[in-house]
Structures are given as structure tokens and as C-alpha cells.
Amino acid sequence: MARESNLGENIKNRTKQGLSQEDFAKKSGVKYITLIKIEIGVTKKPSVLVMAKIAKALGVHIEELIK
């Protein structure tokens, strides 16, 4: 399984799309605070639903988020 820190780092790649945390929260439909917690590693295992929303907003498959 992937290292937990990779998930947060992969989500931070939203900046490549020019999205702030706030913009990304709106685009993904995931609460701002939830995204922050995932990015900094406080939430280590988000739900599949949250992961699906994040992946869709980034335009990637869930599997790519946890590599």
C-alpha cells in the first residue's frame, strides 16, 4: 500500500491546475477543512467517497492518488 504522505502530496498537485485550497474544495465538493487535514496527514485514511471526489476533481483515478 502507498505511504500515507503520498496521498497528501498528490492532492497538493492541485496547484498545477492553478487551484487554491478553497477553489479545489468547491470544485471537488469536499469540505475545505477535510482537504487540509488530508494534505497535512491528520486524516490518513479518507473515505472512498471523499477519495472519489478528489480524484474526479483532479482528473485522475483513485489509484493514482495513492501511488
C-alpha positions as CSV (number, residue, x, y, z in Angstrom):
1,M,0.0,0.0,0.0
2,A,1.1,3.6,-0.6
3,R,2.8,5.7,2.0
4,E,0.2,8.0,3.7
5,S,2.3,11.1,3.0
6,N,2.0,10.4,-0.8
7,L,-1.8,11.0,-0.6
8,G,-1.4,14.5,0.8
9,E,1.4,15.3,-1.7
10,N,-0.6,14.0,-4.6
11,I,-3.6,16.1,-3.6
12,K,-1.3,19.2,-3.3
13,N,-0.7,18.7,-7.0
14,R,-4.0,20.7,-7.4
15,T,-1.7,23.7,-7.6
16,K,-0.6,22.5,-11.1
17,Q,-4.1,23.3,-12.1
18,G,-3.9,26.7,-10.6
19,L,-6.4,25.9,-7.8
20,S,-6.2,27.2,-4.3
21,Q,-7.4,25.0,-1.4
22,E,-10.6,26.9,-1.3
23,D,-11.2,26.6,-5.1
24,F,-10.3,22.9,-5.0
25,A,-12.8,22.4,-2.1
26,K,-15.5,23.9,-4.2
27,K,-14.6,22.0,-7.4
28,S,-14.4,18.7,-5.6
29,G,-17.3,19.1,-3.2
30,V,-15.1,18.1,-0.3
31,K,-15.0,20.3,2.8
32,Y,-12.1,22.7,2.9
33,I,-11.0,21.5,6.4
34,T,-11.2,17.9,5.2
35,L,-8.8,18.6,2.4
36,I,-6.4,20.4,4.7
37,K,-6.4,17.5,7.1
38,I,-5.7,15.1,4.3
39,E,-2.9,17.3,2.8
40,I,-1.1,17.6,6.1
41,G,-1.6,14.0,7.1
42,V,-4.0,14.4,10.0
43,T,-6.6,12.3,8.1
44,K,-4.7,9.3,7.0
45,K,-7.5,7.2,5.5
46,P,-10.3,9.3,4.0
47,S,-13.4,7.5,2.9
48,V,-13.7,6.1,-0.6
49,L,-16.4,8.7,-1.4
50,V,-14.0,11.6,-0.5
51,M,-11.2,10.0,-2.5
52,A,-13.5,9.6,-5.5
53,K,-14.5,13.3,-5.3
54,I,-10.8,14.4,-5.1
55,A,-9.8,12.1,-7.9
56,K,-12.5,13.3,-10.2
57,A,-11.7,17.0,-9.4
58,L,-8.0,16.3,-10.3
59,G,-9.0,14.3,-13.4
60,V,-7.2,11.1,-12.2
61,H,-8.1,7.6,-11.0
62,I,-8.2,7.0,-7.2
63,E,-5.3,4.6,-7.7
64,E,-3.1,7.4,-8.9
65,L,-3.7,9.4,-5.7
66,I,-2.3,6.7,-3.5
67,K,0.8,5.9,-5.6
